Amino acid sequence: MLKNYKLVDLLNANVDNFTTDRGLEIRRKYAKLLKFFLKIATPEKIIVDNYPQLNKNEPYIFASTHGFSSDIIACLATIDRSAYLLMGSTNQIEYNRLMYAAWLNGFIYVNRLDDVSRQQSVKKMERVLNSGSSVLIFPEGGYNNTENNLCNKLFAGPYVLAKKTGCKVVPIAPFYEQNSDKIYMNYGEPIDLGEFPDKKEALLYLRDVLSTMVYENMEKHSSPYIRNEDVDEHISFMEQRRKEYLKNPWTRDVWDEELTQYLDSDEREYNATMETLEKVHIDEKNAAVMGPILARRMECKKHNFNNYMHNNWNKKNI
């Protein structure tokens, strides 16, 4: 199985050589033509519900929610200017031939599990924005695979870039219902996140805006759902999510990377505590207390999507 020729070189590219000044210029010049072909290549019909009036020659930070396999191409096909994509899917860059389309558009690779790579990706996006081109990022990290969160907690990228470059953030909330033939694109008005003195406050505000847009999508476009009491609804939900991931080909277990989400200090501490509990030996003295706790822990693991994907993905030949 051959890796993507030349694309794999970008996995190790630095700030100076991940793209050229000429490449930035060419992509700005031919952006409309590329978007025409991207729209044709998208399996679903793309419908733009809302799009703001943006300044023609101004670069923006486009920040989108993330939840289905075609949302990246739908964003790239409908953004009205050249926007380099922040791409954190190593295995897809290595083997998926569709990544050549991402290269034509322009992308910035980030290893989501490596702090140095994350810092370098910010500098790469700064270079793109300072050149006059825009960037497209998905600040939730991996897909939103929750049943209750309209938008997951956000990584700091939109705020950091806004502070460093002065560029405004344009929120995007794509909507796709399973087995539908349509994708609805909901764009919000530009936000000056750089005006917020506090990072946490800025990211909470952006998350609230994105969540509101997702809710608007659901109200406008979602179909009624009938709960089936005879099935484990959460297992059914996880299976739907698994099928969404497997629309793309994978050559190895990549789920620690693909399912990356932002965790605050409390969440990291809680996870560490739960892992420690599993090492506790149950005896007559602690069984009454620890037994129910570990039983709940086992139930949580049964419904943990990361574990589900580790155990149920299927390798595809590319």
CORNOR-V366665 format. One record per residue. N is the residue number from 1. RES is the residue in three letters. PSI is psi in whole degrees, 0 to 359 (999 if undefined). NEAR is the number of other ideal C-beta (glycine too) atoms within 8 Angstrom. Layout:
N:RES:PSI:NEAR ; N:RES:PSI:NEAR
//
This chain:
1:MET:119:6 ; 2:LEU:138:4 ; 3:LYS:160:8 ; 4:ASN:117:13 ; 5:TYR:128:6 ; 6:LYS:327:6 ; 7:LEU:322:12 ; 8:VAL:337:10 ; 9:ASP:331:7 ; 10:LEU:346:12 ; 11:LEU:335:10 ; 12:ASN:12:5 ; 13:ALA:144:8 ; 14:ASN:187:7 ; 15:VAL:327:8 ; 16:ASP:332:4 ; 17:ASN:11:7 ; 18:PHE:338:10 ; 19:THR:171:8 ; 20:THR:162:6 ; 21:ASP:323:6 ; 22:ARG:320:6 ; 23:GLY:319:9 ; 24:LEU:317:15 ; 25:GLU:314:8 ; 26:ILE:318:8 ; 27:ARG:326:15 ; 28:ARG:321:11 ; 29:LYS:321:6 ; 30:TYR:18:8 ; 31:ALA:316:10 ; 32:LYS:320:6 ; 33:LEU:316:7 ; 34:LEU:319:11 ; 35:LYS:328:12 ; 36:PHE:314:8 ; 37:PHE:325:8 ; 38:LEU:320:13 ; 39:LYS:320:10 ; 40:ILE:324:6 ; 41:ALA:344:7 ; 42:THR:127:13 ; 43:PRO:325:3 ; 44:GLU:160:11 ; 45:LYS:130:7 ; 46:ILE:125:12 ; 47:ILE:122:8 ; 48:VAL:112:9 ; 49:ASP:315:8 ; 50:ASN:140:8 ; 51:TYR:128:7 ; 52:PRO:164:9 ; 53:GLN:106:2 ; 54:LEU:149:10 ; 55:ASN:133:4 ; 56:LYS:313:4 ; 57:ASN:19:4 ; 58:GLU:133:8 ; 59:PRO:148:13 ; 60:TYR:160:13 ; 61:ILE:104:17 ; 62:PHE:122:14 ; 63:ALA:115:14 ; 64:SER:149:13 ; 65:THR:164:14 ; 66:HIS:119:10 ; 67:GLY:353:8 ; 68:PHE:166:8 ; 69:SER:334:7 ; 70:SER:6:11 ; 71:ASP:331:14 ; 72:ILE:309:10 ; 73:ILE:328:11 ; 74:ALA:322:14 ; 75:CYS:311:15 ; 76:LEU:328:13 ; 77:ALA:341:11 ; 78:THR:344:13 ; 79:ILE:136:11 ; 80:ASP:16:5 ; 81:ARG:173:11 ; 82:SER:127:11 ; 83:ALA:112:15 ; 84:TYR:135:16 ; 85:LEU:130:13 ; 86:LEU:114:14 ; 87:MET:123:12 ; 88:GLY:26:11 ; 89:SER:90:9 ; 90:THR:312:11 ; 91:ASN:325:12 ; 92:GLN:319:11 ; 93:ILE:324:15 ; 94:GLU:320:12 ; 95:TYR:335:11 ; 96:ASN:119:12 ; 97:ARG:337:7 ; 98:LEU:345:7 ; 99:MET:345:12 ; 100:TYR:331:9 ; 101:ALA:322:10 ; 102:ALA:323:12 ; 103:TRP:318:10 ; 104:LEU:321:8 ; 105:ASN:323:14 ; 106:GLY:120:15 ; 107:PHE:159:11 ; 108:ILE:121:14 ; 109:TYR:139:14 ; 110:VAL:131:11 ; 111:ASN:106:11 ; 112:ARG:345:10 ; 113:LEU:5:6 ; 114:ASP:120:7 ; 115:ASP:322:5 ; 116:VAL:316:6 ; 117:SER:322:11 ; 118:ARG:319:11 ; 119:GLN:320:8 ; 120:GLN:324:11 ; 121:SER:326:12 ; 122:VAL:317:12 ; 123:LYS:324:9 ; 124:LYS:318:11 ; 125:MET:324:16 ; 126:GLU:315:11 ; 127:ARG:317:9 ; 128:VAL:312:16 ; 129:LEU:319:14 ; 130:ASN:342:7 ; 131:SER:346:9 ; 132:GLY:356:7 ; 133:SER:162:15 ; 134:SER:174:15 ; 135:VAL:152:16 ; 136:LEU:122:14 ; 137:ILE:158:12 ; 138:PHE:88:11 ; 139:PRO:353:11 ; 140:GLU:345:15 ; 141:GLY:248:12 ; 142:GLY:180:9 ; 143:TYR:151:12 ; 144:ASN:102:10 ; 145:ASN:26:8 ; 146:THR:158:6 ; 147:GLU:345:4 ; 148:ASN:332:3 ; 149:ASN:122:6 ; 150:LEU:327:6 ; 151:CYS:132:11 ; 152:ASN:169:10 ; 153:LYS:147:9 ; 154:LEU:142:13 ; 155:PHE:164:7 ; 156:ALA:356:8 ; 157:GLY:309:13 ; 158:PRO:319:16 ; 159:TYR:313:13 ; 160:VAL:314:10 ; 161:LEU:319:15 ; 162:ALA:319:16 ; 163:LYS:319:8 ; 164:LYS:327:8 ; 165:THR:341:11 ; 166:GLY:4:5 ; 167:CYS:147:12 ; 168:LYS:158:11 ; 169:VAL:128:15 ; 170:VAL:113:15 ; 171:PRO:143:13 ; 172:ILE:137:14 ; 173:ALA:91:13 ; 174:PRO:150:15 ; 175:PHE:131:13 ; 176:TYR:129:13 ; 177:GLU:137:8 ; 178:GLN:133:6 ; 179:ASN:10:3 ; 180:SER:165:8 ; 181:ASP:17:4 ; 182:LYS:145:10 ; 183:ILE:128:15 ; 184:TYR:129:13 ; 185:MET:122:16 ; 186:ASN:108:13 ; 187:TYR:140:11 ; 188:GLY:175:14 ; 189:GLU:149:5 ; 190:PRO:142:10 ; 191:ILE:133:12 ; 192:ASP:84:8 ; 193:LEU:337:14 ; 194:GLY:343:7 ; 195:GLU:343:4 ; 196:PHE:124:10 ; 197:PRO:339:3 ; 198:ASP:128:6 ; 199:LYS:314:9 ; 200:LYS:316:6 ; 201:GLU:319:9 ; 202:ALA:315:13 ; 203:LEU:326:14 ; 204:LEU:320:8 ; 205:TYR:313:11 ; 206:LEU:320:17 ; 207:ARG:321:11 ; 208:ASP:319:8 ; 209:VAL:312:11 ; 210:LEU:318:15 ; 211:SER:319:10 ; 212:THR:319:8 ; 213:MET:321:14 ; 214:VAL:317:13 ; 215:TYR:320:9 ; 216:GLU:319:10 ; 217:ASN:314:14 ; 218:MET:316:9 ; 219:GLU:322:7 ; 220:LYS:326:8 ; 221:HIS:348:9 ; 222:SER:152:10 ; 223:SER:154:4 ; 224:PRO:145:4 ; 225:TYR:131:5 ; 226:ILE:120:4 ; 227:ARG:137:5 ; 228:ASN:111:7 ; 229:GLU:349:4 ; 230:ASP:358:3 ; 231:VAL:158:7 ; 232:ASP:104:5 ; 233:GLU:324:8 ; 234:HIS:321:8 ; 235:ILE:319:9 ; 236:SER:319:10 ; 237:PHE:316:9 ; 238:MET:326:12 ; 239:GLU:322:8 ; 240:GLN:316:9 ; 241:ARG:321:11 ; 242:ARG:315:12 ; 243:LYS:327:8 ; 244:GLU:318:11 ; 245:TYR:321:13 ; 246:LEU:7:10 ; 247:LYS:339:6 ; 248:ASN:152:8 ; 249:PRO:144:8 ; 250:TRP:143:11 ; 251:THR:351:10 ; 252:ARG:172:6 ; 253:ASP:109:6 ; 254:VAL:14:10 ; 255:TRP:338:10 ; 256:ASP:326:9 ; 257:GLU:311:13 ; 258:GLU:332:11 ; 259:LEU:21:12 ; 260:THR:131:10 ; 261:GLN:157:9 ; 262:TYR:130:9 ; 263:LEU:128:7 ; 264:ASP:179:7 ; 265:SER:323:5 ; 266:ASP:319:6 ; 267:GLU:321:8 ; 268:ARG:320:9 ; 269:GLU:320:8 ; 270:TYR:314:8 ; 271:ASN:320:9 ; 272:ALA:321:8 ; 273:THR:317:8 ; 274:MET:322:10 ; 275:GLU:324:8 ; 276:THR:322:8 ; 277:LEU:327:11 ; 278:GLU:342:8 ; 279:LYS:355:6 ; 280:VAL:133:9 ; 281:HIS:125:4 ; 282:ILE:128:8 ; 283:ASP:188:6 ; 284:GLU:331:4 ; 285:LYS:326:4 ; 286:ASN:0:9 ; 287:ALA:320:9 ; 288:ALA:328:5 ; 289:VAL:311:7 ; 290:MET:332:11 ; 291:GLY:305:9 ; 292:PRO:324:7 ; 293:ILE:314:9 ; 294:LEU:330:12 ; 295:ALA:318:8 ; 296:ARG:323:8 ; 297:ARG:319:11 ; 298:MET:322:8 ; 299:GLU:320:8 ; 300:CYS:320:9 ; 301:LYS:325:8 ; 302:LYS:325:7 ; 303:HIS:21:10 ; 304:ASN:121:8 ; 305:PHE:326:10 ; 306:ASN:313:9 ; 307:ASN:320:9 ; 308:TYR:317:11 ; 309:MET:321:13 ; 310:HIS:325:9 ; 311:ASN:343:6 ; 312:ASN:8:7 ; 313:TRP:155:12 ; 314:ASN:131:5 ; 315:LYS:138:7 ; 316:LYS:144:8 ; 317:ASN:132:5 ; 318:ILE:999:8
//
